Amino acid sequence: MEIFRKHGTARAVWWLLFVIGVAGIGAGSQAARAQSLPQASTIGPIRLSSQPEIDAGFRLLYELKFPEARGVFQSWENRHPDEALGPAAEAASYLFQEFDRKGVLTSEFFLDDNRLLGGIDGPPDPQTRDAFIGAIQHAQDLARARLKSDPNNADALFALTIATGLQADYSSLVEKKQMETLRLIREADGVAKNLLAVAPSATDAYVALGKTNYIMGCLPAYKRFFLRFGGFRGDRVLGMQQLEMTAASGHYLRPYAKLTLGLAAMREKQFNLARVQFEQLVAEFPANAKFARELAKLKGTVGPSASK
């Protein structure tokens, strides 16, 4: 995500005014909501965070079998039309498919500052884009409708956290919409924190927080300085710690967190940490040759078969 471009002081001042404005949007209401949330002990487990069919769909997704995963998610949606988790999972299948097409979740992309902070080359696939946007909007509409009558509903917050985090990823890395990305980051951060306040075990939420902290922490110092005026405090160390939490105990997004953590560890030259993540991914998803290829790079070998 390339937040600033080198176009002189005038553009830097414009961005400063913008991020200050973004920081003010909803900040007071988010704080009020956080203060009014009940203690976690009064909230039961998230019913929808463990659904065998959704689990099976995500497994297909991590095996890069995107149409098959989508079929599983859509079948579940048809039987649970009022639940936001189904379209949120469907949206994940479209995002990961586009990421795979553009090589986003690879060391070649993640270790290249111009690509990691500037987004993909070329336009997105229009059919995938339209389907992704439709699934995201459907998930958000369902989640927000439920939250109107039950603001602390953990299922709705869980689905909304996933959906908004995916939307921020798409805006940043695929569409490269800088202003929209900042707004979505603010929204995803607030929803994730509200979810964790009522359901601390929902560690999938830390993916959105961790990626945001890490990528913003990779920005040059002068860019991070301006972003701090808007309340965006990138922190690479904190970001990796948050990703580790999901990688250790997350549910649907645990492999995604392990992959992101492994790539971040490669950037930080923490090769042992990176190797552990990819060894575990290869063991869990042997059909995904791309995991094996990243592990082979770490071991100084060549070819996708060098996973042992």
C-alpha positions, 0 to 999 in steps of 0.5 A: 500500500503506497500511502504517499508518493514523492510529489512534494510538500503540498501533497504531504500536507494534503495527506496530513489533513486527510488522515486527521479527518479520517481519524475523527470519523466515528472515533467517539462512537467507537470508544463509546461502544467499546466502553458499553460492551459487557465483560467477556464472561457474559458472552457465550461461544461463537456458534458459527466459528466452528462449522464442519462444512465451512471448515471443509471449504476453507481447506479446499481454499488453502489447497488452491481449489477455489471453485470447489471451495466456493461451491461448498460455501454457497451450499452452506449459504443456501441452508443458512440464508440469514447468516453472514458467515457464508457470504464472508467465506465466499468473499474469501474465496474470490480474494484468495483466487485473485491473490493467487492469480497475481502472486500476492501471497509469495515471497517474491511479492512480499519481500518487494517493497514496491509491490507490498506497499504499492499493490499488484501490477495491472487491473483486477479480473473484472468478474472476480472483482464483481463477485467479491464485491457482491459477496462482501456487501451481502455479508456486511448487510446481514451482519449489520442487520443483526447488530442493529437488534443485538449490538454484541452478537458475536457471530455477526461481529465475527463475520463482519470482522472477516468481511471488512478485513478482506475488503481492506486487503482488496482495496489496498493490494488489488484496487490500490485505493489509498483513501478507501483503504485508510477508511476500511482499516479504521473500520476493520480495526474497530470491528475486530476490537469490538469482537475481541471485547465480547469474544476474546477467543476469536483470534481470527480477528488478529489477522486484520490487526496484525497485517495492518500493523506490520505493513504500516510498520514497513513504511518509511519513517516520514510516512509513518510520522504523518499517519500517526496524526490520524491514529495509525501507528504501524508497528512491525513487532506488534503486527507479528505478535498479533499474527502469531496469535492467530497462527497459534489458535485461530480457526478459519484464518489460521493458515492465512495467518501462518502464511502471512507470518512466515512471509513477514518473518522472511522480511525480518530475516527470522528464518527459523520462525519462517521455516516453522510456519511453512513446514507446518503449512506443507504438512497440513496442505501437501496438495499446495505446491506453493507452500512447498516452494516457499519452504524449499527457498528457505532451505536453499533448495530448488523446486516444489518437491523439496518440502522435507 
